């Protein structure tokens, strides 16, 4: 890698932070997707009641 770390601990902290960030984004994406799906199904049921 192009980044120069002072020691191995900094390297591992950086990698751990990056991994945690990626996992966080994935979890947020899944949560947002489920939220949107729940909302869209509710909207469809609401529209079915109207028509």
KOLTILO-868916 format. One record per atom (N, C-alpha, C, O): residue in three letters; atom name; x, y, z. Coordinates in steps of 0.02 Angstrom, whole numbers, plus 50000, padded with zeros to 5 digits. Last residue first. Layout:
N
+-----+----+-------+-------+-------+
:  aa : at :    px :    py :    pz :
+-----+----+-------+-------+-------+
: ALA : CA :     X :     Y :     Z :
...
+-----+----+-------+-------+-------+
***
This chain:
51
+-----+----+-------+-------+-------+
:  aa : at :    px :    py :    pz :
+-----+----+-------+-------+-------+
: UNK :  N : 47060 : 50133 : 49772 :
: UNK : CA : 47032 : 50114 : 49707 :
: UNK :  C : 46989 : 50052 : 49711 :
: UNK :  O : 46962 : 50029 : 49660 :
: UNK :  N : 47091 : 50137 : 49911 :
: UNK : CA : 47060 : 50194 : 49878 :
: UNK :  C : 47025 : 50173 : 49814 :
: UNK :  O : 46968 : 50192 : 49801 :
: UNK :  N : 47151 : 50015 : 49938 :
: UNK : CA : 47091 : 50033 : 49975 :
: UNK :  C : 47054 : 50090 : 49940 :
: UNK :  O : 46992 : 50091 : 49940 :
: UNK :  N : 47263 : 50024 : 49858 :
: UNK : CA : 47213 : 49972 : 49843 :
: UNK :  C : 47147 : 49987 : 49877 :
: UNK :  O : 47094 : 49974 : 49850 :
: UNK :  N : 47335 : 50123 : 49925 :
: UNK : CA : 47308 : 50137 : 49858 :
: UNK :  C : 47254 : 50087 : 49838 :
: UNK :  O : 47205 : 50105 : 49805 :
: UNK :  N : 47370 : 50050 : 50039 :
: UNK : CA : 47331 : 50112 : 50045 :
: UNK :  C : 47298 : 50130 : 49979 :
: UNK :  O : 47239 : 50149 : 49977 :
: UNK :  N : 47449 : 49951 : 49984 :
: UNK : CA : 47388 : 49932 : 50018 :
: UNK :  C : 47340 : 49992 : 50025 :
: UNK :  O : 47280 : 49986 : 50017 :
: UNK :  N : 47553 : 50034 : 49937 :
: UNK : CA : 47515 : 49993 : 49890 :
: UNK :  C : 47448 : 49972 : 49920 :
: UNK :  O : 47397 : 49974 : 49887 :
: UNK :  N : 47602 : 50085 : 50058 :
: UNK : CA : 47574 : 50131 : 50008 :
: UNK :  C : 47531 : 50093 : 49958 :
: UNK :  O : 47478 : 50117 : 49938 :
: UNK :  N : 47652 : 49968 : 50114 :
: UNK : CA : 47598 : 50004 : 50148 :
: UNK :  C : 47563 : 50051 : 50100 :
: UNK :  O : 47502 : 50057 : 50100 :
: UNK :  N : 47752 : 49941 : 50022 :
: UNK : CA : 47697 : 49893 : 50029 :
: UNK :  C : 47638 : 49926 : 50064 :
: UNK :  O : 47580 : 49912 : 50047 :
: UNK :  N : 47834 : 50053 : 50043 :
: UNK : CA : 47803 : 50044 : 49978 :
: UNK :  C : 47745 : 49995 : 49981 :
: UNK :  O : 47695 : 50004 : 49947 :
: UNK :  N : 47875 : 50033 : 50177 :
: UNK : CA : 47837 : 50093 : 50159 :
: UNK :  C : 47800 : 50082 : 50093 :
: UNK :  O : 47742 : 50101 : 50087 :
: UNK :  N : 47946 : 49914 : 50163 :
: UNK : CA : 47889 : 49916 : 50209 :
: UNK :  C : 47844 : 49975 : 50191 :
: UNK :  O : 47783 : 49969 : 50189 :
: UNK :  N : 48047 : 49957 : 50075 :
: UNK : CA : 48002 : 49903 : 50055 :
: UNK :  C : 47939 : 49904 : 50098 :
: UNK :  O : 47883 : 49895 : 50072 :
: UNK :  N : 48112 : 50052 : 50156 :
: UNK : CA : 48080 : 50074 : 50093 :
: UNK :  C : 48030 : 50021 : 50069 :
: UNK :  O : 47975 : 50038 : 50047 :
: UNK :  N : 48159 : 49967 : 50257 :
: UNK : CA : 48115 : 50023 : 50274 :
: UNK :  C : 48077 : 50046 : 50212 :
: UNK :  O : 48016 : 50057 : 50215 :
: UNK :  N : 48245 : 49883 : 50186 :
: UNK : CA : 48186 : 49854 : 50219 :
: UNK :  C : 48134 : 49908 : 50235 :
: UNK :  O : 48074 : 49898 : 50228 :
: UNK :  N : 48339 : 49981 : 50146 :
: UNK : CA : 48303 : 49943 : 50096 :
: UNK :  C : 48239 : 49912 : 50125 :
: UNK :  O : 48186 : 49915 : 50094 :
: UNK :  N : 48389 : 50024 : 50270 :
: UNK : CA : 48354 : 50072 : 50228 :
: UNK :  C : 48312 : 50036 : 50175 :
: UNK :  O : 48256 : 50057 : 50161 :
: UNK :  N : 48450 : 49902 : 50311 :
: UNK : CA : 48398 : 49934 : 50352 :
: UNK :  C : 48355 : 49981 : 50310 :
: UNK :  O : 48294 : 49980 : 50312 :
: UNK :  N : 48545 : 49885 : 50210 :
: UNK : CA : 48494 : 49833 : 50220 :
: UNK :  C : 48435 : 49863 : 50258 :
: UNK :  O : 48377 : 49851 : 50241 :
: UNK :  N : 48622 : 50002 : 50232 :
: UNK : CA : 48590 : 49989 : 50167 :
: UNK :  C : 48534 : 49939 : 50173 :
: UNK :  O : 48480 : 49949 : 50144 :
: UNK :  N : 48669 : 49979 : 50361 :
: UNK : CA : 48626 : 50037 : 50348 :
: UNK :  C : 48588 : 50027 : 50283 :
: UNK :  O : 48529 : 50043 : 50279 :
: UNK :  N : 48750 : 49866 : 50337 :
: UNK : CA : 48693 : 49861 : 50382 :
: UNK :  C : 48644 : 49918 : 50370 :
: UNK :  O : 48583 : 49907 : 50370 :
: UNK :  N : 48844 : 49926 : 50249 :
: UNK : CA : 48803 : 49869 : 50226 :
: UNK :  C : 48740 : 49863 : 50270 :
: UNK :  O : 48685 : 49856 : 50244 :
: UNK :  N : 48901 : 50023 : 50333 :
: UNK : CA : 48866 : 50044 : 50272 :
: UNK :  C : 48820 : 49988 : 50247 :
: UNK :  O : 48764 : 50002 : 50225 :
: UNK :  N : 48959 : 49939 : 50430 :
: UNK : CA : 48908 : 49988 : 50449 :
: UNK :  C : 48867 : 50010 : 50389 :
: UNK :  O : 48806 : 50016 : 50393 :
: UNK :  N : 49054 : 49873 : 50352 :
: UNK : CA : 49000 : 49834 : 50383 :
: UNK :  C : 48942 : 49880 : 50403 :
: UNK :  O : 48884 : 49863 : 50394 :
: UNK :  N : 49135 : 49984 : 50322 :
: UNK : CA : 49103 : 49947 : 50268 :
: UNK :  C : 49044 : 49907 : 50295 :
: UNK :  O : 48990 : 49907 : 50266 :
: UNK :  N : 49178 : 50020 : 50452 :
: UNK : CA : 49141 : 50068 : 50410 :
: UNK :  C : 49103 : 50033 : 50355 :
: UNK :  O : 49045 : 50049 : 50341 :
: UNK :  N : 49249 : 49907 : 50490 :
: UNK : CA : 49189 : 49926 : 50528 :
: UNK :  C : 49145 : 49974 : 50488 :
: UNK :  O : 49084 : 49970 : 50490 :
: UNK :  N : 49353 : 49916 : 50395 :
: UNK : CA : 49308 : 49858 : 50394 :
: UNK :  C : 49243 : 49874 : 50431 :
: UNK :  O : 49189 : 49858 : 50406 :
: UNK :  N : 49413 : 50036 : 50440 :
: UNK : CA : 49387 : 50030 : 50372 :
: UNK :  C : 49336 : 49974 : 50366 :
: UNK :  O : 49283 : 49982 : 50337 :
: UNK :  N : 49451 : 50001 : 50569 :
: UNK : CA : 49405 : 50057 : 50558 :
: UNK :  C : 49373 : 50053 : 50490 :
: UNK :  O : 49313 : 50066 : 50482 :
: UNK :  N : 49542 : 49898 : 50541 :
: UNK : CA : 49482 : 49884 : 50581 :
: UNK :  C : 49429 : 49938 : 50571 :
: UNK :  O : 49370 : 49923 : 50565 :
: UNK :  N : 49640 : 49972 : 50473 :
: UNK : CA : 49605 : 49918 : 50438 :
: UNK :  C : 49539 : 49902 : 50474 :
: UNK :  O : 49487 : 49894 : 50442 :
: UNK :  N : 49679 : 50060 : 50577 :
: UNK : CA : 49654 : 50087 : 50513 :
: UNK :  C : 49613 : 50034 : 50476 :
: UNK :  O : 49559 : 50048 : 50451 :
: UNK :  N : 49726 : 49967 : 50670 :
: UNK : CA : 49670 : 50012 : 50689 :
: UNK :  C : 49638 : 50040 : 50625 :
: UNK :  O : 49577 : 50044 : 50620 :
: UNK :  N : 49832 : 49911 : 50599 :
: UNK : CA : 49775 : 49869 : 50617 :
: UNK :  C : 49714 : 49911 : 50636 :
: UNK :  O : 49658 : 49893 : 50620 :
: UNK :  N : 49917 : 50025 : 50588 :
: UNK : CA : 49894 : 49989 : 50528 :
: UNK :  C : 49831 : 49949 : 50544 :
: UNK :  O : 49782 : 49952 : 50507 :
: UNK :  N : 49942 : 50052 : 50722 :
: UNK : CA : 49907 : 50102 : 50681 :
: UNK :  C : 49878 : 50069 : 50619 :
: UNK :  O : 49821 : 50084 : 50598 :
: UNK :  N : 50016 : 49934 : 50750 :
: UNK : CA : 49953 : 49948 : 50786 :
: UNK :  C : 49911 : 49999 : 50746 :
: UNK :  O : 49851 : 49989 : 50738 :
: UNK :  N : 50132 : 49939 : 50675 :
: UNK : CA : 50080 : 49891 : 50656 :
: UNK :  C : 50013 : 49906 : 50689 :
: UNK :  O : 49961 : 49893 : 50659 :
: UNK :  N : 50179 : 50114 : 50647 :
: UNK : CA : 50187 : 50048 : 50676 :
: UNK :  C : 50129 : 50003 : 50656 :
: UNK :  O : 50081 : 50026 : 50624 :
: UNK :  N : 50166 : 50213 : 50551 :
: UNK : CA : 50221 : 50218 : 50600 :
: UNK :  C : 50234 : 50150 : 50632 :
: UNK :  O : 50291 : 50130 : 50643 :
: UNK :  N : 50133 : 50176 : 50380 :
: UNK : CA : 50112 : 50178 : 50450 :
: UNK :  C : 50173 : 50180 : 50494 :
: UNK :  O : 50226 : 50153 : 50478 :
: UNK :  N : 50106 : 50247 : 50227 :
: UNK : CA : 50160 : 50225 : 50272 :
: UNK :  C : 50137 : 50233 : 50344 :
: UNK :  O : 50123 : 50288 : 50367 :
: UNK :  N : 50011 : 50198 : 50086 :
: UNK : CA : 50012 : 50231 : 50152 :
: UNK :  C : 50069 : 50203 : 50194 :
: UNK :  O : 50078 : 50142 : 50197 :
: UNK :  N : 50014 : 50117 : 49977 :
: UNK : CA : 50051 : 50180 : 49972 :
: UNK :  C : 50058 : 50214 : 50040 :
: UNK :  O : 50104 : 50254 : 50051 :
: UNK :  N : 50042 : 49940 : 50000 :
: UNK : CA : 50000 : 50000 : 50000 :
: UNK :  C : 50043 : 50063 : 50000 :
: UNK :  O : 50101 : 50062 : 50021 :
+-----+----+-------+-------+-------+
***
